[in-house]
Each structure stands twice: as structure tokens, then as C-alpha cells.
Amino acid sequence: MSEVELILAGGHLLTMDAGNSVVVDGAVAVGGGGRILSVGTRGDLTCQHPEARLKHLPDTVLMPGLVNAHCHSGFLRGTAEHLPVWDWLTLHINPMHRMLQSHEAKAASMLCYAESVLGGTTTVVDMWRYMEGSAEAAQAIGNRLVAVPYVGEHPDYDYFDTLNMNERLIEDWHRKADGRINVWVGLEHLFYADEAGQRRAIELAKKHDTGFHTHCSEARIEIAEFNRRYGRKPMTVLDDLGFFETPRTMIAHAVWLDESEVELIAGRPVSVAHNPVSNMKLASGIAPISDMLAAGVPVGIGTDGEKENNNFDMFEEMKVTSLLGKLKDRDAAAMDSWDVLRMATIGGARAIGLDQEIGSIEPGKRADIIAVRTNTPRMTPLFDSGPWFNLQHNLVHAVRGSDVALTMIDGKVVVEDGDLKTADLREIIDEIHAVAPPLFERRAA
């Protein structure tokens, strides 16, 4: 085991271990390989490792980096508004994919990954096009990436990536950048592949022992269309076709699953990415997340894309997850703050099969750690013991991504004092201002 190189200490340490342990004046010992070596109080760890460099952030809570379980890079923010999902796809999104060029796709990923790490998200599951550029962006920014190409294997959807492109990305980038980049097999939607494409997607995930990710049951209209095409419910169709025989399948949205479908996926290697802000904005519906969690389905939280959410703030997404769950059940106790925090950290890690590596601050795991300021109005008052203990409630219902003071990934600081350290944010923004107008003009034409 490597020697301790750094002791990162905060006013509080939220481990997200099995007991949701909180350590006052807590600290983490990080080794040279970017792994967590031990967890304890600042006093104990500095005594045990007097040679290690100490980084003390007293007015912060240290916690695991957040896992964004489903998003799309892009720069259509604020330009595709006030439409239901299918009109929105037809009028704005599919024409954009048809016109998108590889250098624009990379610029979008640079922007979105920068926004993510600035807001405390250390792992991003991104479904996008030309993802060699996305992998290069993640390598530069320093975030952990699960790259899932937007694939269309159907004559009507020939303006998406292909499974051939997907396989090349797996061969070139899977488990690269010191293991920070993983590549899955993607499919925009089951309807975007013909029978041969569906079979090959399954075979590809099995061949490379990687995950499979797609959108499904996002809008109510899909249920009728599945019934018309297959005479069965969406999850039953995916199961019958063999998608649940892949090493791991993650369904984005899953808004319209009924009780039998939840029971079905609970018995398969299937997880769900919950996107509450997107589901609200596109008027898609409210997913039965409480039922899924009760059944044992791994559920992570995703922001979806910048165009259907307008930001990548996972703290905001946690708040909406809690509030929307309460509204759906008409139960103020539903979607407890601890449950939501777990969905955004260790639960999200479990949903993507990385819970042995990330998602909690425990010895042996990767040092993906963020520091959230506690000396702010949003975190005041803060009670760390007794009957009014409120750390978890403040983090879910009050904090914003802008409250993140430090983001560490694999033991490397990528954000400090709210500044991106791995790339020039001004250059990233300027590049988007240069490439966006031509894309909009081509899309309009």
C-alpha cells in the first residue's frame, strides 16, 4: 500500500458508508496512488502520519463526489424550450444531431465536464456523439466518465453514431486515463435500432463485458407504441429481447413503469437513472422511485442534458428528487434526505457498477472527495449532533453547486476555491461562443 501523501481535513466528514457515519473535525488520508488509506479525526490522522501534507478546510463538510447517472453534453441551453418530449426531439434535438460535427461535440463535453466538477460532480455518465472528443475532454478536465455513445442502428436514424463507432471507442478508451474512463454500449432508444442492431448491441456489451444504457418509458406515448409494436410492456420487451442478459443495463427515466415491471427489473442486473428536473420540464411524468428503491433496484440521479434541464447542478437535482417524491406520494416523509444523498453518491455508484471504487469515503476506495462550504447562509444553522441534527437536510434542500470549495478526483485537486485548475474556463466558454452559432444556423437550414 502506498504511503500517505495528503491528509484532507474538514469541519465535518460525511462518509456515506453503510451507517451514514459523520465525523466531526474529520479527515481522510490519501495515498500517492489516489486511494483512500484511512479515515478518522484530523488529530488522529496527523499524529499517525506526521510526514504527510495537511490540507485543512475547517469551514467545510467533506463528502463523496457526486455521481451524475445520466446526462448529455451539449450547448443548446435555453434554445429548445416549452415543448413535450417528442416534439422537442423532432424539432430541436434530432436536427442538431444530424448537423453536429466532432469538434463541436468535444467543445460541448469540455463545457459540461467543467460545469460538473465545479459543482461537485466527480463522475458523469454521458450519452453523446463523437465521444473520442468526450474522452479527451475527461482526460483534460480530470473527471471520471462513463461514455455512452448516442447510437442509432436503423435506416431512419442514420445521423447518430453507429455500433461500429461504439466498438472502436471501447477498444480505444475503455478503462483508460488510469481507469477514470469507461465505455458502455449505448442506444438512444430501442426504436432507434432494427432487429439486427438490437442483437448486435447485446452481443457487443457481452463481448466487451461492459454496460448497456438506453432511454425507455420516459413519456406515456411510448407505452402505447410498445404495445402496438410488441404487444407487451417496455421492460418485458427489453427482457424478452435479451438486453437484461448484458453485464449491466441502466434505463434512463423509467417514468411509466408499473408494479410488474419494477418487480421484473428488481430480479435482473438492471438499474435506473432518475432525471426529475428533465421529467418535469418536458412534462413526462413522475417516476415511481420509492417503489424501485423498496424493491431493491439500484437508482442513481441524473441531470439529463443542458437543454432539458439547463444546468448540471446535482445538488439542485437532489432537492427536486426529494420534493417530487413527496409530491407523488403526497407524503412529506417520502424520499428521506439520507436516501436522496445515497442515490447521488453510493447509490449512483452502484447503479453504474462502480460502488467498490467510488461513492463513499472508505479505505481502499478512490479519493473522489468534495468539500462543501458550511460558512454560508444556506448551511446556517448547522447542528452536527443532538435532536436537531440537520447536515443531511441542508445538503439536500439548501446547498447549491456553487457552494463547492474543492473537488478532488483520484486524489488530484481539479477545483480549488471555486476555480477550475485543470483547464482554462474562459477558453472553454469562448470556444462555445465560437462554435454554437454555426451549428444553430445549420440546424435551422
Secondary structure, DSSP 8 states (H G I E B T S, - for coil): ---EEEEEEEEEEE--STT--EEETEEEEEETTSBEEEEEEHHHHHHH-TTSEEEEEEEEEEEE-EEEEEE-----TTSS-S--HHHHIIIIIHHHHHH--HHHHHHHHHHHHHHHHHTTEEEEEEEESSHHHHHHHHHHH--EEEEEE-B-BSGGGTTSB-HHHHHHHHHHHTTBTTTTEEE-EEEEEGGGB-HHHHHHHHHHHHHHT--EEEEES-SHHHHHHHHHHHSS-HHHHHHHHTGGGSS-EEEEE-TT--HHHHHHHHTTTEEEEE-HHHHHHTT-----HHHHHHHT--EEE----TTTTS---HHHHHHHHHHHHHHHHT-TTSS-HHHHHHHHTHHHHHHTT-TTTSSS--TTSB--EEEEE-SSGGG-S---SSTT--HHHHHHHT--GGGEEEEEETTEEEEETTEESSS-HHHHHHHHHHHHHHHHHHHH-
